[in-house]
Amino acid sequence: MRKMPVKAALAGVAMLCGGACSRAAPPSPETAFVGTWQLVSLTTEWPGGRVTTPWGSSPIGHLSYGADGRMSAQLMDAGRNQADGRPFAPEFAPNVASYFGTFSIDTMRRVVRHRVAASIRAAEAGTLERLYELRGDTLVLRAAATMDSLPVTHTLVWLRGGSALADRP
């Protein structure tokens, strides 16, 4: 029996695979979304380009996408958080959103759809469409909305993993 050099055998396998054997397939968009995300920032862009931070400079939030197609989102102005047992000031009352349901990805339009099953606010009801950018461990979601009778765009930046209060004073 004739022995084939290891390098020649590996080269033959690589040719048969067309190079695909050594490269993993890129994850599907749904797989790339799966996991937990910490809210880093929430900004609102108004007509004319003015940008505001409606929930302050350090909003808190948690977004989860499951491999089973389920999702949940909880976010708020840090001043609205009652986890320490203290009541919040009345002006923070509306600065909270929480909902859950299912999600799907439209890669052609770069849209993630949240089909809301339950929500604490009417603003998050039905099917919500968010434009997305996914760059490594950063997820940027953009949502068209109306505030003060004007069209605005909310931009939410999320970081994969971590606690909603990680690295916060």
Residue frames as qw, qx, qy, qz and C-alpha x, y, z in Angstrom:
[[0.000, 0.889, 0.458, 0.000, 0.00, 0.00, 0.00],
 [0.427, 0.383, 0.005, 0.819, 1.36, 3.35, -1.02],
 [0.275, -0.654, -0.449, 0.543, 1.34, 6.13, 1.62],
 [0.235, 0.775, 0.265, 0.523, 0.26, 9.64, 0.63],
 [0.321, 0.085, -0.349, 0.876, 2.04, 12.58, 2.22],
 [0.076, -0.609, -0.633, 0.471, -0.16, 14.45, 4.75],
 [0.050, 0.483, -0.080, -0.871, 0.16, 17.77, 2.89],
 [0.176, 0.038, -0.729, -0.661, -1.02, 16.17, -0.35],
 [0.161, -0.438, -0.884, 0.027, -3.97, 14.52, 1.42],
 [0.045, -0.621, -0.419, 0.660, -5.02, 17.81, 3.01],
 [0.094, 0.344, -0.353, -0.865, -4.71, 19.63, -0.31],
 [0.169, -0.168, -0.866, -0.440, -6.95, 17.01, -1.93],
 [0.129, -0.578, -0.752, 0.289, -9.60, 17.39, 0.80],
 [0.011, -0.557, -0.114, 0.822, -9.49, 21.19, 0.44],
 [0.129, 0.142, -0.601, -0.776, -10.01, 20.88, -3.33],
 [0.181, -0.360, -0.896, -0.187, -13.00, 18.57, -2.82],
 [0.144, -0.643, -0.586, 0.472, -14.52, 20.94, -0.29],
 [0.260, 0.730, 0.295, 0.559, -13.94, 23.97, -2.48],
 [0.186, 0.335, -0.346, 0.857, -12.56, 25.71, 0.60],
 [0.552, -0.519, -0.181, -0.627, -15.92, 25.41, 2.40],
 [0.806, -0.263, -0.504, 0.162, -14.64, 22.79, 4.86],
 [0.506, -0.038, -0.370, 0.778, -12.42, 25.30, 6.62],
 [0.114, -0.185, 0.064, -0.974, -14.99, 28.08, 6.88],
 [0.098, 0.415, 0.819, -0.384, -18.05, 28.03, 9.08],
 [0.048, 0.632, 0.571, 0.522, -21.26, 29.31, 7.55],
 [0.026, -0.250, 0.238, -0.938, -22.12, 32.80, 8.76],
 [0.099, 0.336, 0.814, -0.464, -24.89, 32.82, 11.37],
 [0.017, 0.636, 0.632, 0.443, -28.40, 33.56, 10.21],
 [0.079, -0.506, 0.087, -0.854, -29.76, 36.98, 11.25],
 [0.730, -0.534, -0.206, -0.373, -32.12, 35.28, 13.72],
 [0.863, -0.199, -0.291, 0.363, -29.18, 33.46, 15.32],
 [0.408, 0.316, -0.184, 0.837, -27.13, 36.67, 15.46],
 [0.333, -0.581, -0.028, -0.742, -29.94, 38.38, 17.40],
 [0.805, -0.406, -0.427, -0.068, -30.35, 35.57, 19.94],
 [0.540, -0.028, -0.483, 0.689, -29.22, 36.49, 23.44],
 [0.261, -0.839, -0.402, 0.257, -29.59, 39.32, 25.90],
 [0.389, 0.511, 0.087, 0.762, -28.80, 42.95, 25.24],
 [0.330, -0.589, -0.388, 0.627, -28.17, 45.89, 27.60],
 [0.230, 0.911, 0.278, 0.200, -29.44, 49.36, 26.67],
 [0.579, -0.083, -0.045, 0.810, -26.56, 51.80, 26.20],
 [0.012, 0.256, 0.031, -0.966, -28.40, 54.86, 24.89],
 [0.249, 0.656, 0.708, 0.080, -31.72, 56.14, 23.63],
 [0.088, -0.317, 0.095, 0.940, -31.83, 59.28, 21.50],
 [0.406, 0.698, 0.581, -0.107, -34.58, 61.01, 19.55],
 [0.271, -0.071, 0.366, 0.888, -33.95, 62.87, 16.31],
 [0.267, 0.699, 0.452, -0.486, -36.42, 65.64, 15.51],
 [0.542, 0.730, 0.300, 0.289, -37.18, 67.36, 12.20],
 [0.093, 0.960, -0.191, 0.180, -34.31, 69.71, 11.45],
 [0.677, 0.372, -0.533, 0.347, -31.72, 67.38, 13.00],
 [0.311, -0.608, 0.454, -0.572, -32.05, 68.27, 16.71],
 [0.672, -0.035, -0.736, 0.071, -31.17, 65.23, 18.89],
 [0.454, -0.579, 0.309, -0.603, -32.45, 64.80, 22.44],
 [0.309, 0.069, -0.922, 0.225, -32.18, 62.16, 25.18],
 [0.525, -0.465, -0.245, -0.670, -35.79, 61.87, 26.35],
 [0.856, -0.455, -0.240, -0.050, -34.98, 59.38, 29.12],
 [0.439, -0.841, 0.300, 0.096, -31.79, 61.06, 30.24],
 [0.277, 0.725, -0.624, -0.093, -28.15, 60.23, 29.61],
 [0.005, 0.287, -0.948, 0.134, -28.29, 56.79, 31.26],
 [0.800, -0.060, -0.067, -0.593, -31.50, 54.95, 30.42],
 [0.306, -0.290, 0.901, -0.104, -31.61, 51.33, 31.57],
 [0.804, 0.245, -0.052, -0.539, -33.00, 48.38, 29.71],
 [0.416, -0.214, 0.880, 0.079, -32.87, 44.72, 28.86],
 [0.700, 0.400, -0.227, -0.547, -33.77, 43.15, 25.52],
 [0.492, -0.222, 0.841, 0.023, -33.93, 39.38, 24.98],
 [0.688, 0.370, -0.374, -0.500, -34.25, 37.40, 21.76],
 [0.685, -0.241, 0.675, -0.134, -34.71, 33.64, 22.11],
 [0.043, -0.228, 0.863, 0.448, -33.83, 30.88, 19.68],
 [0.211, 0.413, 0.883, -0.075, -37.52, 29.89, 19.85],
 [0.091, 0.498, 0.479, 0.717, -38.56, 33.22, 18.25],
 [0.356, -0.827, -0.433, 0.039, -39.72, 34.85, 21.47],
 [0.363, 0.373, -0.178, 0.835, -38.58, 38.27, 22.64],
 [0.360, -0.814, -0.430, 0.148, -39.05, 40.68, 25.54],
 [0.348, 0.459, -0.088, 0.813, -38.04, 44.28, 26.16],
 [0.422, -0.808, -0.363, 0.193, -37.96, 46.34, 29.36],
 [0.471, 0.241, -0.047, 0.847, -36.53, 49.84, 29.34],
 [0.266, -0.885, -0.381, 0.028, -36.89, 53.01, 31.36],
 [0.087, 0.819, -0.256, 0.506, -35.43, 56.29, 32.44],
 [0.505, 0.078, -0.701, 0.497, -33.03, 55.49, 35.32],
 [0.182, -0.188, 0.364, -0.894, -35.07, 57.93, 37.45],
 [0.745, -0.133, -0.219, -0.615, -38.08, 55.60, 37.04],
 [0.616, 0.104, -0.769, 0.137, -36.29, 52.58, 38.53],
 [0.595, -0.593, 0.155, -0.520, -37.75, 51.49, 41.88],
 [0.837, 0.066, -0.528, 0.130, -35.49, 48.48, 42.45],
 [0.308, 0.237, -0.575, 0.720, -33.95, 50.25, 45.46],
 [0.251, -0.525, -0.766, 0.273, -37.39, 50.58, 47.13],
 [0.040, -0.404, -0.169, 0.898, -37.64, 54.35, 46.74],
 [0.455, 0.717, 0.512, -0.131, -40.60, 55.90, 44.93],
 [0.439, 0.171, 0.357, 0.807, -39.98, 57.84, 41.72],
 [0.102, 0.380, 0.115, -0.912, -40.94, 61.42, 40.98],
 [0.578, 0.542, 0.512, -0.331, -44.24, 61.78, 39.04],
 [0.376, 0.753, -0.293, -0.453, -42.52, 63.23, 35.96],
 [0.025, -0.404, 0.890, 0.211, -40.82, 59.84, 35.42],
 [0.659, 0.162, 0.615, -0.402, -44.12, 57.89, 35.34],
 [0.783, 0.555, 0.073, -0.272, -44.44, 57.73, 31.53],
 [0.246, 0.750, -0.605, -0.106, -40.72, 57.01, 30.97],
 [0.461, -0.234, 0.852, -0.083, -40.99, 53.24, 30.84],
 [0.725, 0.293, -0.363, -0.508, -41.74, 50.58, 28.24],
 [0.330, -0.248, 0.904, -0.109, -42.15, 46.85, 28.70],
 [0.806, 0.283, -0.043, -0.518, -43.51, 44.27, 26.30],
 [0.369, -0.283, 0.870, 0.163, -43.07, 40.72, 25.08],
 [0.785, 0.446, 0.101, -0.418, -44.03, 38.60, 22.12],
 [0.850, 0.101, 0.402, 0.325, -42.32, 37.06, 19.10],
 [0.022, 0.781, -0.301, -0.546, -39.87, 38.38, 16.55],
 [0.816, 0.356, 0.372, 0.262, -38.82, 37.87, 12.94],
 [0.289, -0.564, 0.325, 0.702, -36.09, 39.35, 10.75],
 [0.650, 0.723, 0.232, 0.005, -36.55, 40.81, 7.27],
 [0.636, -0.335, 0.287, 0.633, -32.98, 40.82, 5.94],
 [0.411, 0.511, 0.445, 0.610, -33.91, 42.50, 2.66],
 [0.102, -0.870, -0.200, -0.439, -35.31, 45.57, 4.44],
 [0.393, 0.206, -0.572, 0.690, -33.00, 45.22, 7.50],
 [0.501, -0.438, 0.047, -0.745, -36.04, 45.23, 9.76],
 [0.160, -0.072, -0.933, 0.314, -36.73, 43.29, 12.94],
 [0.496, -0.413, -0.334, -0.687, -40.45, 42.84, 13.64],
 [0.038, -0.018, 0.815, -0.577, -41.72, 42.53, 17.20],
 [0.475, -0.396, -0.583, -0.527, -45.21, 41.01, 17.33],
 [0.127, -0.301, 0.557, -0.764, -46.41, 42.21, 20.71],
 [0.443, -0.341, -0.824, -0.087, -48.46, 39.79, 22.84],
 [0.430, -0.792, -0.410, 0.144, -48.60, 42.02, 25.96],
 [0.379, 0.395, -0.094, 0.832, -47.46, 45.54, 26.75],
 [0.252, -0.547, -0.531, 0.596, -47.77, 48.12, 29.52],
 [0.091, 0.537, -0.030, -0.838, -48.25, 50.96, 26.99],
 [0.669, 0.609, 0.380, -0.194, -50.47, 51.36, 23.95],
 [0.227, 0.831, -0.401, -0.310, -47.47, 52.79, 22.06],
 [0.014, 0.381, -0.914, -0.141, -46.01, 49.26, 21.96],
 [0.682, 0.217, 0.574, -0.399, -48.93, 47.28, 20.51],
 [0.791, 0.571, 0.032, -0.218, -49.46, 45.15, 17.43],
 [0.871, 0.152, 0.120, 0.452, -46.45, 44.64, 15.18],
 [0.170, -0.919, 0.174, 0.310, -43.52, 46.99, 15.73],
 [0.820, 0.448, 0.027, 0.356, -40.93, 47.40, 12.98],
 [0.380, -0.838, 0.241, 0.308, -37.41, 48.49, 13.88],
 [0.643, 0.685, -0.320, 0.124, -34.65, 49.13, 11.35],
 [0.805, -0.541, 0.182, 0.161, -31.55, 47.36, 12.57],
 [0.447, 0.709, -0.522, 0.160, -27.78, 47.47, 12.29],
 [0.908, -0.406, 0.097, 0.042, -25.87, 44.60, 13.82],
 [0.428, 0.733, -0.459, 0.263, -22.13, 45.19, 14.27],
 [0.366, 0.237, -0.791, 0.429, -20.51, 42.50, 16.36],
 [0.285, -0.378, -0.782, 0.404, -21.83, 42.90, 19.91],
 [0.109, 0.314, 0.193, -0.923, -23.66, 46.15, 19.17],
 [0.147, 0.528, 0.795, 0.259, -27.27, 46.26, 17.99],
 [0.078, 0.199, 0.056, -0.975, -28.76, 49.57, 16.83],
 [0.139, 0.560, 0.812, 0.091, -32.54, 49.76, 16.48],
 [0.053, 0.067, -0.076, -0.993, -34.32, 52.74, 14.89],
 [0.084, 0.545, 0.830, -0.080, -38.03, 53.35, 15.30],
 [0.048, -0.352, -0.276, -0.893, -40.20, 55.95, 13.60],
 [0.190, -0.549, -0.723, 0.373, -42.64, 57.63, 15.97],
 [0.016, -0.721, -0.252, -0.645, -44.61, 60.81, 16.58],
 [0.424, -0.439, -0.485, 0.626, -43.93, 63.17, 19.48],
 [0.009, 0.578, 0.167, -0.798, -45.62, 66.52, 20.01],
 [0.631, 0.669, 0.299, -0.257, -47.37, 65.90, 16.64],
 [0.263, 0.790, -0.492, -0.255, -43.99, 65.74, 14.86],
 [0.967, 0.169, -0.185, 0.035, -42.32, 62.77, 13.16],
 [0.253, -0.780, 0.566, -0.077, -39.23, 61.61, 15.06],
 [0.828, 0.221, -0.514, 0.037, -36.80, 58.72, 14.97],
 [0.665, -0.652, 0.336, -0.139, -35.80, 56.96, 18.18],
 [0.638, 0.474, -0.593, 0.128, -32.37, 55.31, 18.09],
 [0.782, -0.545, 0.246, -0.174, -31.65, 52.66, 20.69],
 [0.449, 0.568, -0.680, 0.120, -28.13, 51.26, 21.04],
 [0.900, -0.367, 0.116, -0.206, -27.81, 47.88, 22.74],
 [0.130, 0.615, -0.774, 0.072, -24.71, 45.95, 23.85],
 [0.805, -0.042, -0.565, -0.174, -24.78, 42.14, 23.88],
 [0.680, -0.177, -0.622, 0.347, -24.85, 40.51, 27.30],
 [0.165, 0.192, -0.397, 0.882, -24.31, 42.05, 30.67],
 [0.112, -0.572, -0.716, 0.384, -26.70, 43.35, 33.24],
 [0.103, 0.834, 0.392, 0.373, -29.04, 46.26, 32.62],
 [0.317, -0.946, 0.039, -0.050, -27.24, 48.06, 35.43],
 [0.853, -0.085, 0.047, 0.513, -23.67, 46.87, 34.75],
 [0.488, 0.099, 0.047, 0.866, -21.08, 49.62, 35.08],
 [0.153, -0.744, -0.275, -0.590, -23.67, 52.09, 36.37],
 [0.078, 0.307, -0.558, 0.767, -23.15, 54.09, 39.56]]
